[in-house]
Amino acid sequence: MKICIVGASGLLGEGFQRVSKDSKNEFIFCYAKNKIPNAEQLDITKEDAIKSFFQIHKPDALINCSAITDLEFCEKNKSHAFNVNALGAKKLAQACNIHGSHLIHVSTDYVFDGNAGPYQENDVPKPISYYGQTKHESEELVLKENENFCVARTALLYGWCQNKQNLATMIISELRNNRQVKLIDDQQVSPSYADNVAEMMLELAKTKISGTFNVTNSSIVTRYDFGILISEVFGLNKSLIKSISIEDFHWKVPRPHKSGLLIEKISKVLRKKPLTVKECLIRMREEEVRKEC
């Protein structure tokens, strides 16, 4: 099976690169700006570029990880964010339709307002940020193009990444440098290890499943609890972690407060089940040890 990963230079894209090494499938990795080895550049905002790519490669399945995820940037650059996150997804869906490729479009828990989480797949989206709005619109555009395509929502991705730091790597770095870390203790989230998410999405791609699925780790925790787990798994000083309220964090763009994604639906269809956050952090630690050897 030939599988194309669009947005392969990002955090989730790197997860796909790692897990693909143990797969018998053929992979085509694409990046937008951050060049990576053995990959092709693809601008999903340009129809001609997409058309040419499909004519050459003809993938059986395409997983779209490409998106502008910086909430503050999206608020300040709405036209650009919409062009990439929503219209780019639509262009890929149209090309997949023409060439008979199955599309899995990666979305987010930020399509919800965070007032009544954790959320099931059929709960009504109500984004509170422009980023969340573009992702909600991208979901509708993709499924309107073909109801047999798949929307895979994930949340708070973490893991090793060359191009961008994330909550887990920031916590590890700060604690290793003996610096205090302030983490929110009253915001509910679903941390999602990029490698485990990639594994689950590859299984969805192989079965060409349709519909909307929550694809996260199986644990719903606070950011503070997540930090404590990291300190325990990596053997770091948990006393450096201080709790803070979401109201005192002063984000310029609001985040969902009581969020989290429920994974009962995907657990019923997957052979490889979602792992707990602790299981994934242990894998993350083992991955670091392998890189050092």
VMD Tcl script that draws the C-alpha trace (Angstrom):
set ca {
  {0.00 0.00 0.00}
  {1.32 3.44 -0.95}
  {0.64 6.00 1.81}
  {1.35 9.71 1.52}
  {2.01 11.75 4.68}
  {1.44 15.47 4.08}
  {2.98 17.74 6.70}
  {5.73 15.24 7.50}
  {8.11 17.83 8.98}
  {5.83 18.53 11.96}
  {5.51 16.73 15.28}
  {2.97 14.16 14.08}
  {4.83 13.85 10.78}
  {7.98 12.86 12.64}
  {5.92 10.25 14.47}
  {4.91 8.80 11.10}
  {8.55 8.79 9.99}
  {9.55 6.74 13.03}
  {6.75 4.17 12.94}
  {7.02 3.76 9.15}
  {10.37 2.04 9.65}
  {8.53 -1.01 11.01}
  {5.87 -0.98 8.29}
  {5.77 -2.96 5.05}
  {3.94 -0.14 3.28}
  {5.49 2.33 0.85}
  {5.58 5.88 2.18}
  {5.81 9.26 0.48}
  {6.64 12.07 2.91}
  {5.83 15.68 2.01}
  {6.82 18.95 3.66}
  {5.77 22.55 3.09}
  {8.72 24.69 4.26}
  {10.92 22.77 6.70}
  {12.87 20.48 4.39}
  {13.43 16.91 5.51}
  {15.55 14.13 3.94}
  {13.99 11.80 1.37}
  {10.82 13.87 1.11}
  {9.08 16.06 -1.44}
  {7.89 19.64 -1.12}
  {4.15 20.08 -1.54}
  {2.21 23.32 -1.14}
  {-1.37 22.26 -0.43}
  {-2.67 25.74 -1.23}
  {-1.69 25.31 -4.91}
  {-3.98 23.14 -7.02}
  {-1.42 22.70 -9.80}
  {1.17 21.35 -7.35}
  {-1.36 18.90 -5.89}
  {-2.48 17.79 -9.35}
  {1.09 17.14 -10.47}
  {1.88 15.25 -7.27}
  {-1.10 12.90 -7.66}
  {-0.39 12.26 -11.33}
  {3.13 11.13 -10.44}
  {2.59 9.19 -7.21}
  {-1.04 7.97 -7.19}
  {-1.16 7.14 -3.45}
  {-3.65 4.60 -2.14}
  {-4.14 6.70 0.99}
  {-3.18 10.19 2.11}
  {-2.94 11.42 5.69}
  {-3.07 15.19 5.99}
  {-1.11 16.42 9.03}
  {-0.41 19.80 7.46}
  {-1.81 22.80 9.33}
  {-0.97 26.12 10.93}
  {-1.43 25.28 14.61}
  {-0.12 28.46 16.28}
  {-3.28 29.98 17.77}
  {-1.89 33.50 18.07}
  {-0.59 33.41 14.48}
  {-3.98 32.24 13.21}
  {-5.76 35.12 14.95}
  {-3.41 37.65 13.35}
  {-3.25 36.00 9.91}
  {-6.77 34.74 9.35}
  {-6.68 34.66 5.56}
  {-3.48 32.62 5.48}
  {-4.68 30.27 8.23}
  {-7.96 29.62 6.42}
  {-6.16 29.09 3.12}
  {-3.92 26.38 4.59}
  {-6.10 24.76 7.24}
  {-9.47 24.75 5.48}
  {-9.03 25.35 1.75}
  {-5.82 23.31 1.62}
  {-7.69 20.36 3.13}
  {-10.48 20.82 0.59}
  {-8.00 20.80 -2.32}
  {-6.45 17.58 -1.06}
  {-9.91 16.02 -0.65}
  {-10.81 16.94 -4.22}
  {-7.61 15.40 -5.55}
  {-8.11 12.24 -3.49}
  {-11.63 11.98 -4.94}
  {-10.40 12.26 -8.51}
  {-7.62 9.71 -8.08}
  {-9.43 7.24 -5.82}
  {-7.17 7.82 -2.81}
  {-8.54 7.44 0.70}
  {-8.11 10.59 2.82}
  {-7.54 10.80 6.54}
  {-7.68 14.43 7.62}
  {-6.13 15.25 10.99}
  {-8.17 17.60 13.17}
  {-8.19 18.71 16.79}
  {-10.11 18.91 20.08}
  {-9.99 22.70 19.59}
  {-13.15 22.39 17.48}
  {-14.92 22.31 20.88}
  {-15.35 25.14 23.37}
  {-14.19 23.11 26.39}
  {-17.25 23.77 28.51}
  {-18.54 20.20 28.69}
  {-15.70 17.79 27.91}
  {-14.55 15.14 27.54}
  {-16.08 14.89 24.07}
  {-17.40 12.11 21.88}
  {-17.19 12.25 18.10}
  {-20.84 13.23 17.65}
  {-20.79 16.17 20.08}
  {-21.50 19.49 18.41}
  {-18.36 21.55 17.63}
  {-18.21 25.12 18.93}
  {-14.68 26.55 18.50}
  {-13.55 29.51 20.58}
  {-10.45 30.39 18.54}
  {-9.92 31.09 14.86}
  {-7.59 28.09 14.65}
  {-10.40 25.91 15.97}
  {-12.80 27.51 13.51}
  {-10.55 26.72 10.53}
  {-10.20 23.11 11.66}
  {-13.96 22.74 12.12}
  {-14.53 24.13 8.65}
  {-11.85 21.80 7.26}
  {-13.71 18.80 8.71}
  {-16.95 19.86 7.03}
  {-15.24 20.56 3.70}
  {-13.50 17.18 3.65}
  {-16.56 15.12 4.51}
  {-18.72 17.16 2.15}
  {-16.31 16.25 -0.65}
  {-16.62 12.55 0.20}
  {-18.51 11.14 3.19}
  {-16.32 8.01 2.99}
  {-13.24 9.98 3.97}
  {-12.05 10.04 7.58}
  {-11.55 12.87 10.09}
  {-9.14 11.95 12.89}
  {-9.21 14.34 15.85}
  {-6.24 14.38 18.17}
  {-5.12 16.65 21.01}
  {-2.04 18.08 22.77}
  {0.48 16.19 20.67}
  {3.84 15.50 22.26}
  {7.04 13.61 21.47}
  {10.54 14.15 20.09}
  {10.60 16.68 17.27}
  {13.50 18.39 15.50}
  {11.59 21.43 14.27}
  {9.35 22.40 17.15}
  {9.25 22.09 20.93}
  {6.09 20.79 22.63}
  {4.83 20.62 26.20}
  {6.59 17.34 27.01}
  {9.99 18.31 25.59}
  {9.74 21.74 27.24}
  {9.07 20.17 30.64}
  {11.95 17.70 30.23}
  {14.35 20.44 29.17}
  {13.41 22.81 32.00}
  {13.59 20.16 34.73}
  {16.93 18.85 33.44}
  {18.25 22.40 33.69}
  {16.93 22.66 37.26}
  {14.40 25.34 36.34}
  {10.92 25.74 37.79}
  {7.95 24.83 35.56}
  {4.47 26.27 36.06}
  {1.70 24.01 34.79}
  {-2.07 24.46 34.76}
  {-3.86 22.24 37.26}
  {-7.47 23.00 36.31}
  {-7.51 22.38 32.56}
  {-8.55 18.94 31.32}
  {-6.65 17.60 28.28}
  {-5.91 14.43 26.30}
  {-2.13 14.25 25.79}
  {-1.35 12.33 22.60}
  {2.04 10.74 21.86}
  {2.82 11.35 18.19}
  {4.15 7.83 17.56}
  {1.08 6.13 19.05}
  {-1.27 8.47 17.17}
  {0.62 7.72 13.94}
  {0.28 3.97 14.51}
  {-3.46 4.27 15.02}
  {-3.95 6.50 11.99}
  {-1.97 4.09 9.79}
  {-4.34 1.32 10.82}
  {-7.29 3.55 9.92}
  {-5.67 4.21 6.54}
  {-5.15 0.51 5.82}
  {-8.81 -0.28 6.49}
  {-9.97 2.82 4.57}
  {-12.40 3.55 7.34}
  {-14.84 6.46 7.07}
  {-16.30 8.92 9.55}
  {-14.92 10.88 12.50}
  {-12.69 9.35 15.17}
  {-10.95 10.63 18.29}
  {-7.33 9.46 18.10}
  {-5.49 10.14 21.37}
  {-3.86 8.37 24.28}
  {-6.38 6.82 26.65}
  {-5.64 9.15 29.59}
  {-7.41 12.44 30.32}
  {-5.35 14.53 32.76}
  {-4.43 18.10 33.67}
  {-1.24 19.68 32.33}
  {0.07 19.59 35.90}
  {-0.60 15.85 36.21}
  {1.08 15.36 32.83}
  {4.18 17.13 34.11}
  {4.28 15.01 37.27}
  {4.08 11.84 35.15}
  {6.95 13.09 32.98}
  {9.10 13.79 36.04}
  {8.45 10.29 37.36}
  {9.12 8.46 34.09}
  {12.26 10.46 33.24}
  {13.55 10.54 36.81}
  {13.38 14.31 37.20}
  {12.75 16.61 40.18}
  {8.97 16.94 40.53}
  {9.32 19.56 43.28}
  {10.27 22.04 40.53}
  {6.75 21.70 39.07}
  {4.33 24.32 40.43}
  {0.59 24.39 39.82}
  {-1.17 27.41 38.35}
  {-4.77 28.18 37.40}
  {-5.77 28.60 33.77}
  {-7.05 32.09 34.64}
  {-3.55 33.08 35.76}
  {-1.78 31.79 32.64}
  {-2.82 34.78 30.50}
  {-3.05 33.18 27.07}
  {-3.75 35.78 24.40}
  {-6.11 33.34 22.69}
  {-8.43 31.18 24.84}
  {-8.01 27.42 24.97}
  {-10.74 24.88 25.80}
  {-10.94 24.53 29.60}
  {-12.72 21.24 30.22}
  {-11.65 19.34 27.12}
  {-10.40 15.80 26.46}
  {-11.46 13.30 23.81}
  {-13.16 9.99 24.55}
  {-11.74 6.99 22.66}
  {-14.44 4.29 22.99}
  {-15.29 4.46 19.28}
  {-11.78 4.00 17.96}
  {-10.98 1.34 20.57}
  {-13.71 -0.83 19.06}
  {-12.29 -0.75 15.52}
  {-8.52 -0.82 16.11}
  {-6.39 -3.90 16.54}
  {-3.75 -1.72 18.23}
  {-5.47 0.08 21.11}
  {-4.70 3.59 22.37}
  {-2.01 3.53 25.06}
  {-2.04 5.37 28.37}
  {0.05 8.50 28.77}
  {2.44 6.70 31.12}
  {2.97 3.87 28.62}
  {3.73 6.42 25.92}
  {6.13 8.40 28.11}
  {8.04 5.19 28.78}
  {8.26 4.65 24.99}
  {9.44 8.24 24.59}
  {12.18 7.68 27.18}
  {13.24 4.44 25.48}
  {13.36 6.23 22.12}
  {15.76 8.79 23.59}
  {17.99 6.03 24.97}
  {18.12 4.35 21.52}
  {19.13 7.64 19.88}
  {21.96 8.07 22.39}
  {23.36 4.58 21.80}
}
mol new
graphics top color blue
foreach p $ca { graphics top sphere $p radius 0.5 }
foreach p [lrange $ca 0 end-1] q [lrange $ca 1 end] { graphics top cylinder $p $q radius 0.2 }
display resetview
